[in-house]
């Protein structure tokens, strides 16, 4: 990674966002929007895989822009009981817009697959950057955590719980800012829900205990993320999931000696099973977190306007550079092949 001195100026950064915004609004609001199709894109290579799909770096044949196209196999989505989650992801991304989230530009389907056309974010995953660094200095973890706070605060203002915060789902753009991705577990929840979902290391105690839970689970996950960025590992870990869940419920934290005292204090307030004491879930909401001493050096207004220089800028050689992503075996499956579509009624909105 390069030092922040190589960052584009804040003016250039704001201009870039300004130029993209009309496209973004047009994408969401235009009734005359052209229906996207597979033939509109050249699929270049795989930049991510999951249990029922993969993500391809792709280039539009019309405007030459690069996009990430998520391809989901309908039969696998149905088999793994992810129909509701998949439809939720589409609807939530269509109704939200935030500078620290990936944009959804459109969706389409064929007889076999669903396709979601999203921003391509070339800096790679925070997960990869953290693994290379082993752990982040306090100011680096603080920068990424602060931008995550803004995303969670925004989603909660829309009554959306994210439910899948982890380093793998935080992408870094070419300028060094975050873009949250993968909204498959996100859900519109005005009050409480009961679904067990998320990543084991990041699950809140109330989720594990099958209690009804609400927005507070995202603030717990923020605490796990901050701890992992600072320590290089999550606070609770075990290869055996049942033992891991026991550790989470017990909630005993072991502090590395190099943790900043203010960071420890904030983490104690986030990683508490007592919902009446968990920061983010109190009367002050996200403001309690933003005003905590650990964030005293962060100007959240400047940060929200992308006017704060990131601590690192990834090396990106052009818009379509994918060198910051792991290499994956390419699929032999041919997309766009006609067949018997058994599941179209489950994905009507695609």
PyMOL commands that set and color helices and strands:
alter all, ss='L'
color gray80, all
select helices_A, chain A and resi 4-6+10-29+38-40+74-79+83-94+126-133+138-157+167-169+200-202+205-208+216-231+241-250+261-270+286-290+293-295+300-304+344-347
alter helices_A, ss='H'
color red, helices_A
select strands_A, chain A and resi 2-3+41-49+53-60+66-73+104-109+113-119+160-161+170-172+178-180+187-188+312-313
alter strands_A, ss='S'
color yellow, strands_A
deselect
rebuild
show_as cartoon
